[in-house]
Amino acid sequence: MYEEFYGLNERPFSKTPDPRFMFLSRKHKEALSRLVYAVEERDLILLTGEIGCGKTTLSRALIDELDDSYRVVLLINPRLSPMEFLRSLAVRLGLDDPPRYRVDLLEQIGTCLYRLYEEGVCPVLIVDEAQLVPHKETFDEIRLLTNFQLDDQNLISVVLMGQPELRKRLAHSAYEALRQRFGMQYDLQPLDREETAEYLDCRMTIAGGQSGVFSSAAVDAIFNYSGGIPRKINHAATLALLEGYGRDLAQIDTTVMQAVMAELNMN
């Protein structure tokens, strides 16, 4: 379809969090560098941001940055009770038959973490969509993972990623003990207008196409619609390429964007 028309090898604005298409704005560069540093320090980290701002893509980029001395445990559905959380962690750490009782389970997790330390491996727990964790008690278990430590460092690094309501939730006094354990916190902001233009060109060129396909007026329209949220940029840009292809236009202009915005406003 439009891929051949615009000289693309693949679709540039896919919904999947492909690190190959990672556009490192100033904000994303800072977020990624902070994540890498905090993981190397074996800290507890909080990363928040609006829906679609690139948190999950950042987590994939973080995983790609880590070498074989790290073992990543990624939880993408954290709707877990405390025991479900501990058992899930235990299984992913390599325990085939986790105990049924919490005390025994924690002892085995601790033994496993220490064994990994002796092997030169740092476990990294990444909890995506952490605002969905249903119980404070589950957050308590996450906090208590930082009790597995030597004199000078933790035995596991934990990354909590979620939407802004996660930060609001953790601001409650009931979570003071958890907040005190955070070695780093970062709130990922949307792209600005200039970064939106760079984002569009970046993804087009990575997909094999050319920069400049989106006119200045088209960038304005996409930015005004998306507010700089990458997921919304992707949606509008895909519709624009389809509309431009249907009109046989090599450049996405105001006429194309008027039709796209009319379609988007119907949703």
C-alpha positions in Angstrom: 0.0 0.0 0.0 1.5 3.3 1.1 4.9 1.8 2.0 6.0 1.5 -1.7 4.5 4.8 -2.6 6.6 6.6 0.0 9.7 4.4 -0.5 9.4 2.6 2.8 10.7 -0.8 3.7 8.3 -1.2 6.6 5.6 0.8 8.4 7.2 3.6 10.3 4.5 4.3 12.8 3.7 0.8 14.2 1.9 0.5 17.6 4.4 -2.0 18.9 7.3 -0.7 21.1 10.2 -1.5 18.7 13.5 -0.1 20.1 14.8 0.2 16.6 12.4 3.1 16.2 13.3 4.7 19.5 13.5 8.5 19.1 15.6 9.8 21.9 14.4 13.3 22.6 16.3 15.2 25.2 13.7 13.9 27.8 13.9 10.3 26.6 17.8 10.4 26.6 17.7 11.7 30.2 15.2 9.1 31.2 17.2 6.2 29.6 20.5 7.4 31.1 18.9 7.7 34.5 17.4 4.2 34.2 20.7 2.7 33.2 22.6 4.4 36.0 20.0 3.4 38.6 20.0 -0.2 37.5 23.8 -0.2 37.6 23.5 1.1 41.2 20.9 -1.6 42.0 18.4 1.1 43.0 14.6 1.2 43.3 13.5 3.5 40.4 10.2 5.2 39.6 9.4 6.2 36.0 6.0 7.8 35.3 4.4 9.4 32.2 1.2 9.9 30.3 -0.4 7.0 28.3 1.5 6.6 25.1 4.5 8.8 26.0 7.1 6.0 25.4 7.6 4.3 28.8 7.3 0.8 27.5 9.6 1.5 24.6 12.1 2.9 27.1 11.9 -0.3 29.1 12.8 -2.3 25.9 15.6 0.2 25.2 16.8 -0.3 28.8 16.8 -4.1 28.3 18.9 -3.7 25.1 21.4 -1.6 27.0 22.1 -4.3 29.6 24.6 -7.0 29.0 24.7 -10.6 30.1 25.6 -9.6 33.6 22.0 -8.7 34.1 18.9 -10.9 34.3 15.7 -9.0 33.5 12.4 -10.0 34.9 9.6 -8.1 33.1 6.1 -8.1 34.6 3.6 -6.6 32.2 0.5 -7.6 34.0 1.0 -6.6 37.7 -2.6 -7.3 38.9 -1.2 -9.6 41.5 -1.7 -10.4 45.1 1.4 -10.3 47.3 1.8 -14.1 47.2 1.1 -14.1 43.4 3.8 -11.5 42.9 6.4 -13.3 45.0 5.7 -16.6 43.3 5.8 -15.0 39.8 9.2 -13.4 40.7 10.5 -16.7 42.0 9.5 -18.6 38.9 11.2 -16.0 36.7 14.3 -16.2 38.8 14.5 -19.9 38.1 12.8 -21.6 41.0 10.8 -24.4 39.5 8.5 -25.2 42.5 8.2 -22.1 44.7 7.0 -22.9 48.3 3.4 -22.2 49.3 4.3 -20.2 52.5 5.6 -16.7 52.4 8.5 -17.2 54.9 9.8 -20.2 52.9 9.3 -18.3 49.6 11.2 -15.3 50.7 14.0 -17.4 52.0 14.3 -19.2 48.7 14.2 -15.9 46.8 16.9 -14.5 49.0 19.1 -17.6 48.4 18.6 -17.3 44.7 19.5 -13.6 44.7 22.7 -14.3 46.6 23.6 -17.1 44.3 23.1 -14.8 41.3 25.3 -12.2 43.0 28.1 -14.8 43.4 27.8 -15.6 39.7 28.2 -11.9 38.9 24.6 -11.5 37.7 22.3 -8.6 38.8 18.6 -9.3 38.6 16.5 -6.4 37.3 12.7 -6.5 38.0 10.8 -4.2 35.7 7.1 -3.7 36.6 5.2 -2.1 33.7 1.8 -0.5 34.2 2.6 -0.5 38.0 -0.5 1.7 38.6 -2.5 -1.5 38.2 -0.9 -3.2 41.2 -4.1 -3.8 43.2 -2.9 -4.0 46.8 -0.7 -1.9 49.0 0.6 -5.2 50.4 2.0 -6.0 47.0 3.9 -2.7 47.0 5.1 -3.6 50.4 6.6 -6.9 49.0 8.3 -4.8 46.2 9.7 -2.5 48.9 11.0 -5.4 51.0 13.0 -6.8 48.0 15.4 -4.0 48.8 16.1 -5.7 52.1 18.0 -8.3 50.2 21.3 -6.6 50.3 25.0 -6.7 51.2 26.7 -4.0 53.2 27.3 -1.9 50.2 24.6 -2.7 47.6 21.2 -4.3 47.0 21.0 -7.8 45.4 18.2 -6.7 43.0 17.3 -3.6 41.0 13.6 -2.7 40.7 12.0 -0.4 38.1 8.4 0.7 38.6 6.9 2.2 35.5 3.4 3.6 35.3 0.9 6.4 34.5 0.8 9.7 36.5 -1.8 8.2 38.8 0.9 5.9 40.1 2.9 8.9 41.4 -0.3 10.4 42.9 -1.0 7.1 44.6 2.4 6.7 46.0 2.3 10.3 47.4 -0.1 9.1 50.1 1.3 8.8 53.5 0.7 5.1 53.5 3.5 4.7 51.0 6.1 6.8 52.8 8.3 3.8 53.5 8.3 2.9 49.8 9.0 6.4 48.7 12.1 6.6 51.0 13.5 3.6 49.1 13.5 5.3 45.7 17.0 6.0 44.6 15.6 7.8 41.5 12.4 9.2 40.2 11.6 10.6 36.7 8.5 11.9 35.1 8.6 11.6 31.3 7.1 14.6 29.5 5.6 14.7 26.0 7.5 15.9 22.9 7.5 19.6 22.0 6.6 20.8 18.5 10.2 20.7 17.3 10.8 17.2 18.7 7.5 16.1 17.0 8.9 17.1 13.6 12.2 15.3 14.4 10.3 12.3 15.6 8.3 12.0 12.3 11.4 12.4 10.2 13.4 9.9 12.3 10.8 7.2 12.0 10.3 7.7 8.3 14.1 7.4 7.6 14.5 4.4 9.9 11.7 2.7 7.8 13.7 3.4 4.6 11.9 6.6 3.5 12.9 10.3 3.3 12.6 13.1 5.8 10.4 16.1 5.0 7.4 14.1 3.9 5.3 15.9 6.5 5.1 19.6 5.8 5.4 22.2 8.5 1.6 22.7 8.5 1.2 18.9 8.8 3.5 18.8 11.8 1.6 21.6 13.4 -1.7 19.7 13.0 -0.2 16.5 14.3 1.4 18.2 17.3 -1.8 20.1 18.1 -3.8 16.8 18.0 -1.3 14.6 19.9 0.0 17.1 22.4 3.4 15.5 21.7 2.4 12.0 22.9 4.2 9.5 20.6 1.3 7.0 20.5 -1.1 9.7 19.3 1.5 11.0 16.8 1.8 7.4 15.4 -1.9 7.2 14.9 -2.3 10.5 13.2 0.8 10.0 11.0 -0.4 6.6 9.8 -3.8 8.0 8.8 -2.0 10.9 7.1 0.2 8.5 5.0 -2.9 6.5 4.0 -4.7 9.7 3.1 -1.7 11.0 1.2 -1.3 7.8 -0.7 -5.0 7.8 -1.6 -4.6 11.3 -3.0 -1.4 10.5 -4.8 0.5 13.2 -2.9 4.2 12.8 -2.2 4.0 15.3 0.7 1.6 15.4 3.5 0.0 18.9 3.4 -2.8 20.9 4.9 -5.4 19.3 2.7 -4.4 15.8 3.8 -4.4 16.8 7.5 -7.8 18.4 7.3 -9.2 15.1 6.2 -7.3 13.2 8.9 -8.4 15.6 11.6 -12.0 15.3 10.5 -11.7 11.5 10.8 -10.0 11.7 14.2 -12.5 14.1 15.6 -15.3 11.5 14.8 -13.7 9.0 17.2 
